[in-house]
Amino acid sequence: MGKTTLKDELNCGGCGYPGCDGLAAAIAKGEMPPSACPVGGAAVAEAISAALGVENTASTKYVAFVKCAGDCEKAKDVYDYVGPKTCVLAQNSPNNGPKGCTYGCTGYGSCKAVCEFGAIDIIDGIAVVNEEKCKACGKCVDVCPRHLIELVPYDAPHRVRCNSKEKGKEVKAVCSAGCIGCSLCVRSCEFDAVSVDQNLAHIDYDKCTNCGRCVKSCPTDAWEGKSGYIVSFGGLFGNHIYKGEQLLPLITDEETLFRVTD
């Protein structure tokens, strides 16, 4: 891995081992694939494969995702908080913090403090992940007291930006961007990739075809959606995507679109 001393080891634990040396030993024994290090990524996986003379099996890249869109403009505070500016300590104050939504991001940056890659910033009162810097080590996931950070596939264009389990009326009273559990996204999805549990929409990334109907149907902007192009083999007729078609992943730039369709 190019690490020859303890100083070179990050020991983030994102691979599931307590240290880089533990993962290195497991890879050498064949117990873990060369791509097991989330921080090293594809470049390190290829280097390890070449050094060991084994095949490099591709792995899905993951990034941290904050399930909250309730910034200073969209979410309401119920009082002025004057305590220590840490997410964990704020949980001990009334209402588990000043934000009206007790499920949302408090914005005090406990996740940012533990990120060793500078991948998290606090913008307009909520944590925002820089996906190009994120290594999916999982430290932010573990430190969040409200459990609203999760690791999702890097290329998943549609995600639910809410963590609230409250009913629609209660959600709308404290946040204009929260999921109200209306199930419009469920009814709009023709691939059974969306469900609602405890008043909150969830997406099955294995079933999602990136059609984007969930995003378009949401009345509260609780979904995050990336703009792009949908390419299908079998026909895309008007605004209706038929079941059984073979769809490529969402293409987000024209250069890739022209290369694929040429």
N, C-alpha and C positions, 0 to 999 in steps of 0.2 A: 504493500500500500504506500510505500515511500516513507513510512514512519520508522525511524530507527532509534529514537529515544522516547522516554516518557513525556518529554516536553512536546513532542510532535503529536501525541495522542489527544484527541478531543474527549473521548470517553463520555459521549452524550447519552448513550444508552438507547438510542433510537432503533438499533438493530435487535434489541432484546437481551443483549449481553451487558454486563456491568462495565466492561472496558473494551477498547479496541483490540487488545491482545487476545481476549477471549474469543472474539469473532474471527480474528485471523487464524487462530488455532483450529476453530471449527471448519473454516473454509479449507484449510490445508488437509484436514481429515476427510473432507467430502461431506461433512454433515450440514453445511450451509452452502448456497450457491455463491459465485463470485459477485453477484449483484446485491448481496445482502446488506451492504452498507448504504443507508439512505443519503448520507452526507456526501460520499464520494461520487455517487451517481454513475452514469454510463461510462465515463472516461476511466474511473478507477476499476469498474467491473471488467472492462476490456483489458486493462493492464494486468489485472490479477489472472484473468483467463489465459492470457498469453504466457505469463510467468509459470503457471501451473500446467499449461498444455491441455486445458479442458475447454469445453464449449461454454460460451457465455449465453445463458438463457435470459431473454429480455424480461424485465420486471416492470410493473406499473408504477409510475411516478406519482407520489402523493404530496399534498400540501395541506397546511393547516387552514381551516376555514372558520371564521367567526360567525356564528348563527345569530346575528343581530344587525339590524339596519336602523336601530333607534338612536340616531345621532342627536345633537343638541336641538336641531330644528324639529325633528319628528317625535321625539320622546319627551315626556314631561317629568320634571322633578317635583317632589311634593314638599321639600324643605331644603334649606341651605345647610350643607354638610360642612362641618369645621374640624372634623377628626383627622387622623392620619390618612394620607392619600395612598392607601393600599387596598386592593380589592378584598383581601381576606379580612382585614380589620373592619372594613366598612360593613361587612356582613353582620357584625355584632351591634350595629346601630339600629334604631327603629326602622321598620319596613325593609330590613336588610340593606339599607343604603338609601340615598335620597331619590333615586330614580323610581318613578311610579310603577314601572314594570319590574317586578321582583325576579324576573327571569333574564332580563337584559344585561348588556355589558355596562359595568359601572364606570369604565374608562379610566381607572386609576393605574393601569399599566403593570400589574403583577406579571402578566404574560410577557410584556416587553422586557421587563427586568431579567427574566430567565433566558431569553433568547440570545444565544451566542453568535448569531449570524446577522443581527441587525435587521431582521425580517419583519418586525412588528413596529408600527407607529400608532400613536393615539391621535386620531383625526376627528375633530368635531365631537369629542366625547365618547368615541368608541374605538376599539382596537381594529386595526386594518392590517392585513398580511400582504407583504410584498412577495408574490408567488415565485418570482425569479430568484429571490434570496433564500426562501424557505427550503429547508432540508428534511422536513418531516421527522425531526427528532422526537417530537411528542412532548417536550418539556412544557410548552404552553398549555397543552391539553391537560396535563396533570395538575398544573398550578391554579387553573381557573376554578374559583369556588362555586361558580354557577354552572359548570359543566357545559358551557356553550361553544367550546372549540372542539372541532373534530377533524380528523384527517380524511380528505376526500381525493379522488383521482384528479390529477392536475388538468387533464383534458376534459373534465366534466363541465359543460357550459352552463348547466342549469342547477341551481341550488336554492334551498329554502333559507332565507336570511332571518329566521325567527326561532326562538326556543321556548316561547310561552305555551303553557298548557291551559291557560284561562279560556273562557268562552268569549265569543266575538264581542259582546257588549263591553265586557271588562277590558279586553285588549284595546278597543277603539278609544276607551276613556283615557288611556295613558300613552298610546303610541299610534301614529297614523300609518306606520309601515309594518305593523304586526300581522301575523296570520290569524284570521278569524275563524278558521275551520269550516269555511263555507262549502268546501268540496267541489267547487267549480273546476279546479285543476284536475281532480280525479275524473270528473265527467268528460273533460276535454281530451284526456289522454286515451288513445286507442290501443295502447300497448300494455296496459295494466302496470305501468311503472310508478304510478303515484297513488298513495294511500293517505288517509287521515286517521291518526290515532291520538287520543287525548286532546282533541281540538287543534292538532298541529299536523301540517302536511309533511310527508316524508317521500323521498324518491329512491327507487331501486335503480342504482346506476347500471346494473347488469341488464336491465330491461329497457332502459332509456335509449331512444333512437335519435335524440337531439332535435325533435321536430319543433320544440319551442312553444307548443300550445299551452303548456302549464303557465309559462310566463305571461303570455298574451291574455289569458283568462283571469288572472289574479286582479281583484278589484282594489287591493291595498298595496301593491308593489312589494309584497313579501318575498317574491322570487327574484333571484339574481340570474340574468341571462346575458350571454355573450352574443353579439351580433355576428353574423357570418352567412355562409352559403351551405345549402343542403344539396348533396348530389346523390341520386338514386339510380339503381339499375332495375328496370321494370316499369318505370313510368311515374312521373309526378304530375298529377292532373289538377290544375287549378290550385286550390288551397286545401286539397284533400290528399293525405298520404295513406295509401291502402295497406292493410296488414299483409304481411308476406313479402313486402318489397325488401330488397337488399340495400340498406342505406349506409353510406360512408359516414364516419365521424364528422361533426360540424367543422367546416373549413373556415377559418377566420381571416384569411388574407387572399388577395387576388392572385398573387404569385403561385401559391399552392393550388388554387382553383384551376388556373390555366395549365399547370403541369399535370394535374390529375385528369382533366377532361380533354387534353390534347390528343 
